[in-house]
Amino acid sequence: MRRRVLDMTMFLLWRIFVSISFSGFLLVSL
């Protein structure tokens, strides 16, 4: 159970990181 929670947390952090990076890329492109 603990292992699965860790995987979910890492997945959420990865999604947030990708979203921020993508947003920053769009701002720089404009």
Phi and psi restraints in degrees (range 20) as a CNS / XPLOR table:
assign (resid 1 and name C) (resid 2 and name N)
       (resid 2 and name CA) (resid 2 and name C) 1.0 -62.1 20.0 2
assign (resid 2 and name N) (resid 2 and name CA)
       (resid 2 and name C) (resid 3 and name N) 1.0 -38.8 20.0 2
assign (resid 2 and name C) (resid 3 and name N)
       (resid 3 and name CA) (resid 3 and name C) 1.0 -61.3 20.0 2
assign (resid 3 and name N) (resid 3 and name CA)
       (resid 3 and name C) (resid 4 and name N) 1.0 -42.8 20.0 2
assign (resid 3 and name C) (resid 4 and name N)
       (resid 4 and name CA) (resid 4 and name C) 1.0 -66.0 20.0 2
assign (resid 4 and name N) (resid 4 and name CA)
       (resid 4 and name C) (resid 5 and name N) 1.0 -38.7 20.0 2
assign (resid 4 and name C) (resid 5 and name N)
       (resid 5 and name CA) (resid 5 and name C) 1.0 -62.7 20.0 2
assign (resid 5 and name N) (resid 5 and name CA)
       (resid 5 and name C) (resid 6 and name N) 1.0 -40.1 20.0 2
assign (resid 5 and name C) (resid 6 and name N)
       (resid 6 and name CA) (resid 6 and name C) 1.0 -63.9 20.0 2
assign (resid 6 and name N) (resid 6 and name CA)
       (resid 6 and name C) (resid 7 and name N) 1.0 -42.5 20.0 2
assign (resid 6 and name C) (resid 7 and name N)
       (resid 7 and name CA) (resid 7 and name C) 1.0 -62.2 20.0 2
assign (resid 7 and name N) (resid 7 and name CA)
       (resid 7 and name C) (resid 8 and name N) 1.0 -41.8 20.0 2
assign (resid 7 and name C) (resid 8 and name N)
       (resid 8 and name CA) (resid 8 and name C) 1.0 -64.4 20.0 2
assign (resid 8 and name N) (resid 8 and name CA)
       (resid 8 and name C) (resid 9 and name N) 1.0 -40.6 20.0 2
assign (resid 8 and name C) (resid 9 and name N)
       (resid 9 and name CA) (resid 9 and name C) 1.0 -63.6 20.0 2
assign (resid 9 and name N) (resid 9 and name CA)
       (resid 9 and name C) (resid 10 and name N) 1.0 -45.0 20.0 2
assign (resid 9 and name C) (resid 10 and name N)
       (resid 10 and name CA) (resid 10 and name C) 1.0 -63.0 20.0 2
assign (resid 10 and name N) (resid 10 and name CA)
       (resid 10 and name C) (resid 11 and name N) 1.0 -38.9 20.0 2
assign (resid 10 and name C) (resid 11 and name N)
       (resid 11 and name CA) (resid 11 and name C) 1.0 -63.1 20.0 2
assign (resid 11 and name N) (resid 11 and name CA)
       (resid 11 and name C) (resid 12 and name N) 1.0 -44.3 20.0 2
assign (resid 11 and name C) (resid 12 and name N)
       (resid 12 and name CA) (resid 12 and name C) 1.0 -64.6 20.0 2
assign (resid 12 and name N) (resid 12 and name CA)
       (resid 12 and name C) (resid 13 and name N) 1.0 -42.2 20.0 2
assign (resid 12 and name C) (resid 13 and name N)
       (resid 13 and name CA) (resid 13 and name C) 1.0 -63.1 20.0 2
assign (resid 13 and name N) (resid 13 and name CA)
       (resid 13 and name C) (resid 14 and name N) 1.0 -39.1 20.0 2
assign (resid 13 and name C) (resid 14 and name N)
       (resid 14 and name CA) (resid 14 and name C) 1.0 -64.6 20.0 2
assign (resid 14 and name N) (resid 14 and name CA)
       (resid 14 and name C) (resid 15 and name N) 1.0 -42.3 20.0 2
assign (resid 14 and name C) (resid 15 and name N)
       (resid 15 and name CA) (resid 15 and name C) 1.0 -62.0 20.0 2
assign (resid 15 and name N) (resid 15 and name CA)
       (resid 15 and name C) (resid 16 and name N) 1.0 -43.6 20.0 2
assign (resid 15 and name C) (resid 16 and name N)
       (resid 16 and name CA) (resid 16 and name C) 1.0 -63.7 20.0 2
assign (resid 16 and name N) (resid 16 and name CA)
       (resid 16 and name C) (resid 17 and name N) 1.0 -42.8 20.0 2
assign (resid 16 and name C) (resid 17 and name N)
       (resid 17 and name CA) (resid 17 and name C) 1.0 -61.8 20.0 2
assign (resid 17 and name N) (resid 17 and name CA)
       (resid 17 and name C) (resid 18 and name N) 1.0 -44.3 20.0 2
assign (resid 17 and name C) (resid 18 and name N)
       (resid 18 and name CA) (resid 18 and name C) 1.0 -64.4 20.0 2
assign (resid 18 and name N) (resid 18 and name CA)
       (resid 18 and name C) (resid 19 and name N) 1.0 -41.7 20.0 2
assign (resid 18 and name C) (resid 19 and name N)
       (resid 19 and name CA) (resid 19 and name C) 1.0 -62.1 20.0 2
assign (resid 19 and name N) (resid 19 and name CA)
       (resid 19 and name C) (resid 20 and name N) 1.0 -45.0 20.0 2
assign (resid 19 and name C) (resid 20 and name N)
       (resid 20 and name CA) (resid 20 and name C) 1.0 -64.7 20.0 2
assign (resid 20 and name N) (resid 20 and name CA)
       (resid 20 and name C) (resid 21 and name N) 1.0 -43.1 20.0 2
assign (resid 20 and name C) (resid 21 and name N)
       (resid 21 and name CA) (resid 21 and name C) 1.0 -63.2 20.0 2
assign (resid 21 and name N) (resid 21 and name CA)
       (resid 21 and name C) (resid 22 and name N) 1.0 -43.0 20.0 2
assign (resid 21 and name C) (resid 22 and name N)
       (resid 22 and name CA) (resid 22 and name C) 1.0 -64.6 20.0 2
assign (resid 22 and name N) (resid 22 and name CA)
       (resid 22 and name C) (resid 23 and name N) 1.0 -42.0 20.0 2
assign (resid 22 and name C) (resid 23 and name N)
       (resid 23 and name CA) (resid 23 and name C) 1.0 -63.7 20.0 2
assign (resid 23 and name N) (resid 23 and name CA)
       (resid 23 and name C) (resid 24 and name N) 1.0 -43.0 20.0 2
assign (resid 23 and name C) (resid 24 and name N)
       (resid 24 and name CA) (resid 24 and name C) 1.0 -63.0 20.0 2
assign (resid 24 and name N) (resid 24 and name CA)
       (resid 24 and name C) (resid 25 and name N) 1.0 -40.1 20.0 2
assign (resid 24 and name C) (resid 25 and name N)
       (resid 25 and name CA) (resid 25 and name C) 1.0 -62.5 20.0 2
assign (resid 25 and name N) (resid 25 and name CA)
       (resid 25 and name C) (resid 26 and name N) 1.0 -41.7 20.0 2
assign (resid 25 and name C) (resid 26 and name N)
       (resid 26 and name CA) (resid 26 and name C) 1.0 -65.3 20.0 2
assign (resid 26 and name N) (resid 26 and name CA)
       (resid 26 and name C) (resid 27 and name N) 1.0 -42.3 20.0 2
assign (resid 26 and name C) (resid 27 and name N)
       (resid 27 and name CA) (resid 27 and name C) 1.0 -62.2 20.0 2
assign (resid 27 and name N) (resid 27 and name CA)
       (resid 27 and name C) (resid 28 and name N) 1.0 -40.1 20.0 2
assign (resid 27 and name C) (resid 28 and name N)
       (resid 28 and name CA) (resid 28 and name C) 1.0 -68.4 20.0 2
assign (resid 28 and name N) (resid 28 and name CA)
       (resid 28 and name C) (resid 29 and name N) 1.0 -35.2 20.0 2
assign (resid 28 and name C) (resid 29 and name N)
       (resid 29 and name CA) (resid 29 and name C) 1.0 -69.6 20.0 2
assign (resid 29 and name N) (resid 29 and name CA)
       (resid 29 and name C) (resid 30 and name N) 1.0 -32.3 20.0 2
